[in-house]
Amino acid sequence: MGLRIQKTDEQWRAELSSEQYRVLRQKSTERAFTGAYWDSHDAATYACAGCGEPLFSSETKYDSGSGWPSFFAPLAKDKVGEDVDGSHGMVRTEIHCAACGGHLGHVFTDGPRPTGLRYCVNSLSLKKLHPGK
């Protein structure tokens, strides 16, 4: 299944802040404990900052101590795609928005029950939607 939302590099640059572009389109990472949502605890849905696709719920968000927003599951398995990331001398599982391909972060197997997963996401990749929005 291909991406549902496809834009040119110029379109992405025009629509995203330079920091969002760096993370979402160039697979960069924001520094730990600096993002807007790492310590956020209010009820919300977290959507892709690139395309607005709802990805995660505050109901699955938890404090992992990593300095990035962490979730033990996406809203639905098909919302988040995975790729092997061999950069920086490590092999990790990169996660991206299944709708637009925007880089979100990585998923690790050291999360809490019930999934045992930690979706470690850059705040710059997310847009918080409050209940009812």
Secondary structure per residue as TSV (DSSP state, phi and psi in degrees):
chain	resnum	aa	ss	phi	psi
A	1	M	-	360.0	126.7
A	2	G	-	-84.3	174.2
A	3	L	-	-68.9	139.8
A	4	R	S	-81.4	-28.3
A	5	I	-	-116.6	115.3
A	6	Q	-	-127.0	129.9
A	7	K	-	-135.4	159.2
A	8	T	-	-76.0	163.2
A	9	D	H	-58.3	-38.8
A	10	E	H	-63.9	-40.0
A	11	Q	H	-64.3	-44.3
A	12	W	H	-61.1	-44.6
A	13	R	H	-60.4	-37.4
A	14	A	H	-72.1	-31.0
A	15	E	H	-92.1	-24.4
A	16	L	S	-106.0	153.3
A	17	S	-	-67.3	163.2
A	18	S	H	-61.4	-36.1
A	19	E	H	-68.9	-42.6
A	20	Q	H	-63.7	-41.8
A	21	Y	H	-60.1	-44.2
A	22	R	H	-59.0	-42.2
A	23	V	H	-80.0	-54.7
A	24	L	H	-67.2	-39.5
A	25	R	T	-104.7	-23.6
A	26	Q	T	-111.2	5.8
A	27	K	-	61.2	37.4
A	28	S	-	-84.5	178.6
A	29	T	-	-134.4	136.0
A	30	E	-	-76.9	157.1
A	31	R	-	-67.9	145.2
A	32	A	T	-59.0	146.7
A	33	F	T	63.6	20.2
A	34	T	-	-116.4	-17.4
A	35	G	S	-76.3	160.8
A	36	A	S	-66.7	-25.9
A	37	Y	S	-113.8	1.4
A	38	W	T	-62.0	-30.4
A	39	D	T	-117.9	24.5
A	40	S	-	-86.1	135.5
A	41	H	-	-127.3	4.6
A	42	D	S	-82.6	159.4
A	43	A	S	-67.7	127.8
A	44	A	-	-167.2	164.1
A	45	T	E	-106.8	138.6
A	46	Y	E	-106.4	120.2
A	47	A	E	-107.5	163.0
A	48	C	E	-64.5	129.0
A	49	A	T	-69.6	-17.7
A	50	G	T	-82.8	-43.3
A	51	C	T	-125.6	-8.8
A	52	G	-	85.8	3.3
A	53	E	-	-66.8	124.1
A	54	P	E	-63.1	130.2
A	55	L	E	-121.3	-43.4
A	56	F	E	-136.2	158.3
A	57	S	E	-117.6	148.1
A	58	S	G	-62.1	-18.6
A	59	E	G	-67.4	-21.3
A	60	T	G	-110.5	6.9
A	61	K	E	-84.1	142.3
A	62	Y	E	-149.4	163.2
A	63	D	-	-87.5	103.8
A	64	S	-	-86.7	-12.1
A	65	G	S	80.4	3.0
A	66	S	S	-82.6	-21.6
A	67	G	S	93.2	4.5
A	68	W	S	-125.5	153.2
A	69	P	-	-57.1	131.9
A	70	S	E	-128.3	139.2
A	71	F	E	-132.8	147.6
A	72	F	S	-92.7	-4.1
A	73	A	S	-165.9	148.7
A	74	P	-	-78.4	171.1
A	75	L	S	-57.6	-39.8
A	76	A	S	-150.6	147.9
A	77	K	G	-57.2	-34.5
A	78	D	G	-79.7	-0.5
A	79	K	G	-79.0	-26.2
A	80	V	E	-124.4	123.8
A	81	G	E	-94.0	163.0
A	82	E	E	-130.0	145.5
A	83	D	E	-141.2	153.9
A	84	V	E	-76.1	131.3
A	85	D	E	-116.6	110.8
A	86	G	-	-103.1	18.7
A	87	S	G	-77.3	163.7
A	88	H	G	59.9	27.9
A	89	G	G	69.8	17.2
A	90	M	-	-127.8	159.9
A	91	V	-	-113.9	115.5
A	92	R	E	-130.8	170.9
A	93	T	E	-105.2	110.2
A	94	E	E	-77.5	145.4
A	95	I	E	-117.1	144.8
A	96	H	E	-142.4	159.2
A	97	C	E	-65.6	124.3
A	98	A	T	-68.5	-21.9
A	99	A	T	-79.9	-41.9
A	100	C	T	-122.7	-7.4
A	101	G	-	82.9	4.8
A	102	G	-	-63.0	133.2
A	103	H	E	-67.0	128.5
A	104	L	E	-104.4	-42.8
A	105	G	E	159.4	-132.2
A	106	H	E	-142.7	159.1
A	107	V	E	-117.1	137.8
A	108	F	E	-126.1	162.4
A	109	T	S	-100.2	28.3
A	110	D	-	-113.9	27.1
A	111	G	-	-87.9	178.3
A	112	P	-	-81.3	171.7
A	113	R	T	-66.4	150.9
A	114	P	T	-92.7	-9.4
A	115	T	T	-95.7	-27.4
A	116	G	-	75.3	10.3
A	117	L	-	-108.0	151.7
A	118	R	E	-127.4	102.4
A	119	Y	E	-82.9	104.6
A	120	C	E	-97.4	110.1
A	121	V	E	-119.7	140.4
A	122	N	-	-71.7	132.5
A	123	S	G	-57.6	-36.4
A	124	L	G	-63.8	-18.4
A	125	S	G	-86.1	-7.8
A	126	L	E	-116.3	156.3
A	127	K	E	-132.4	124.9
A	128	K	E	-83.3	126.2
A	129	L	E	-110.0	120.1
A	130	H	-	-77.0	160.1
A	131	P	T	-51.4	140.7
A	132	G	T	86.8	0.3
A	133	K	-	-106.1	360.0
